[in-house]
Amino acid sequence: MMMSCQAWPEPVVRVQALAESGLSSIPSRYIKPRSQRPTTTNTNTNTTSMAYPQVSQTEDDHSDVNMNIPVIDLQSLSSGEDIALREETLQRVAEACREWGFFQVVNHGVSHELMRNARELWREFFDQPYELKEEYANSPNTYEGYGSRLGVSKGAILDWSDYFFLHYMPPSLRNQDKWPTLPLSLRKVISEYGEEVVKLGGRMLELMSRNLGLKEDYLMNAFGGENEIGGCLRVNFYPKCPQPDLTLGLSAHSDPGGMTILLPDDFVSGLQVRKGNHWITVNPLPNAFIINVGDQIQVMSNAIYKSVEHRVIVNSNKDRVSLAFFYNPKSDLLIEPAKELVTKERPALYQPMTYDEYRLYIRVNGPCGKAQVESLTSPIR
């Protein structure tokens, strides 16, 4: 599907350039409405205390604001020796998908050295001269390349971040000519990293399928099969910000695709996940991936698994780099609740829609909480 807008509505400003200019206050285009701002921000570089969750004004909400998203060790799934431990791990994945929509995984099978190299090389890319990066400037037609905004609404309030977006799967969409040539080894590492993360995504789809009581290959087939799934990498660069309490690196949203596998910054935390009326700041473990359920798996599971709102706060002292790999259905397939999960007591909650049709919404409007997936709910008959 072609985008309805072929160009950005206004000249694009690189947030990194703003941050490096030495400004002491941020332009009004980046100042969020009061209801969307982080409540408090601490400039302490200790990542465990950089920011505190936003608490609602309701007196009956007693959630533990010091909680973290679940951490799941996948070691038992590859060893196969301890069946009881394997079943416990499966249960923990199921519970995380139902209750949180987010979890961290360790012992996931991806090389720690490859993870470090990928993150460091992308940081080096963002340190390149602007004229080199501008050779990869993107448009809202495909978003592929070097960008600084989501959505094409003129006058929209923007997020405090730059990014690089590229297609990895299916192979027919993989165009290395659109990938950066510097640093010299970046293209090679993108290929290696993408291959390993795609494998991890396939394993996670098998676990989710089993936990839903479906055939192990159900979600993979519903995504289009191993050779037709969609896989995109968005590398986020969040420059340091002189007024982090007024803006966000990425506005609150749920991910429109199937599943996201995030390699977070290893020094500075910034991801916040909504849990009830709190925003929980995720403290990433070393060498862990953060995995979250996207809107398409919420639809396929008939809302047994939930995509969850999340956002990114920024830091006054430190830049951040993270790599988000979006594991998505083939763009022209109809996505709908699995027939096995639709009953008289629990009818289909969503009407069929292709992923192409679905993602057009966020590409035009930018991040909008969970407004899109909730708008798909079918009237109960």
Buried (B, 14 or more C-beta within 10 A) or exposed (E): EEBEBEEBBEEBBBBBEBBEEEEEEBEEBBBBEEEBBBEEBBEEEEBEEBBBBBBEEEEEEEBEBEEBBBBBBBBBBEEEEEEEBBEEBBEBBBBBBBBBBBBBBBBBEBEEEBBEBBBEBBBBBBEEEEEEBEEBEBBBEBBBBBBBBBBBEEEBBBBBBBBBBBBBBBEEBBEEEBBBEBBEEBBEBBBBBBBBBBBBBBBBBBBBBBBBEBBEBBBBBBBBEBEBBBBBBBBBBBBBBBBBBBBBBBBBBBBBBBBBBBBBBBEBBBBBBBBEBBBBBBBBBEBBBBBBBBBBBBBBBBBBBBBBBBBBBBBBEBBBBBBBBBBBBBBEBEBBBBEEBBEEEEEBBBBBBBBBBBBBBBBBBBBBBBEBBEEBEEEEE
